[in-house]
């Protein structure tokens, strides 16, 4: 169950940069800030819960990895942010590292 909480925390980790990006539009400033704050709170709480069963270093690396990959993909898909073959290679390396960390600690619930 801890890994489930960690994955959801990572998804919320994506939400706060998206909220800040939305806040850059003057029509959505308050909504964007509200989304960012809500996502920060839920992300932090769920990370806290996950760290009760998952070692801190692994939990933090996986949490930030999900945040990095998710934020990059949201930026490319919804905000038309620049990307390149090299940036996708970097994202694949980060994602690979997260997968290795997950399986390196397989005995943790």
C-alpha positions in Angstrom: 0.0 0.0 0.0 2.9 2.3 0.7 4.0 2.2 -3.0 0.4 3.1 -4.0 0.6 6.2 -1.7 4.0 7.1 -3.1 2.8 6.9 -6.7 -0.2 9.1 -5.9 2.1 11.5 -4.1 4.2 11.7 -7.3 1.2 12.5 -9.4 0.3 15.3 -7.0 3.9 16.4 -7.3 3.2 17.0 -11.0 0.1 19.1 -10.1 1.9 22.0 -8.3 4.2 23.1 -11.2 1.1 22.8 -13.5 -0.8 25.0 -11.1 2.0 27.6 -11.0 2.1 27.5 -14.9 -1.7 28.1 -15.0 -1.2 31.0 -12.5 1.0 32.7 -15.1 -2.2 33.4 -17.1 -3.8 36.4 -15.5 -7.3 34.9 -15.9 -6.4 31.8 -14.0 -4.0 33.2 -11.4 -6.0 32.3 -8.2 -7.1 29.0 -9.6 -3.6 28.1 -10.5 -2.2 29.1 -7.1 -5.0 27.1 -5.4 -4.2 24.0 -7.5 -0.5 24.3 -6.6 -1.1 24.6 -2.9 -3.6 21.7 -2.8 -1.2 19.5 -4.8 1.7 20.4 -2.5 -0.2 19.5 0.6 -1.5 16.2 -0.7 1.9 15.3 -2.2 3.6 16.0 1.1 1.1 14.1 3.2 1.2 11.0 0.9 5.0 11.1 0.8 5.0 11.2 4.6 2.7 8.2 4.8 4.7 6.2 2.2 7.9 6.8 4.1 6.6 4.9 7.1 7.3 1.7 5.1 9.7 2.8 2.3 13.2 4.0 3.1 13.4 7.8 2.9 16.1 7.9 0.1 14.2 5.5 -2.2 10.8 7.2 -1.5 12.2 10.6 -2.2 14.0 9.5 -5.4 10.9 7.8 -6.7 8.7 10.8 -5.7 10.9 13.3 -7.5 11.4 11.0 -10.5 7.6 10.8 -11.0 7.4 14.5 -10.6 10.2 15.2 -13.1 8.9 12.8 -15.8 5.2 13.8 -15.3 5.9 17.5 -15.3 8.1 17.2 -18.5 5.4 15.2 -20.3 2.6 17.6 -19.2 4.7 20.5 -20.4 5.3 19.0 -23.8 1.7 17.7 -24.3 -0.4 20.5 -22.9 1.8 23.6 -22.9 3.7 22.9 -26.1 7.1 23.3 -24.3 10.2 22.6 -26.3 11.6 19.1 -26.4 14.2 17.1 -28.2 15.5 13.6 -28.7 18.1 14.3 -26.0 15.5 15.4 -23.5 13.5 12.2 -24.1 16.7 10.2 -23.6 17.2 12.0 -20.3 13.6 11.3 -19.2 14.1 7.6 -20.1 17.2 7.5 -17.9 15.3 9.1 -15.0 12.4 6.7 -15.4 14.9 3.7 -15.6 16.5 4.8 -12.4 13.1 5.0 -10.7 12.3 1.5 -11.9 15.6 0.1 -10.6 15.1 1.7 -7.2 11.6 0.2 -7.0 12.9 -3.3 -7.7 16.1 -2.9 -5.6 13.9 -2.7 -2.5 11.4 -5.4 -3.5 11.0 -6.8 0.1 9.4 -3.5 1.3 5.6 -3.6 1.3 
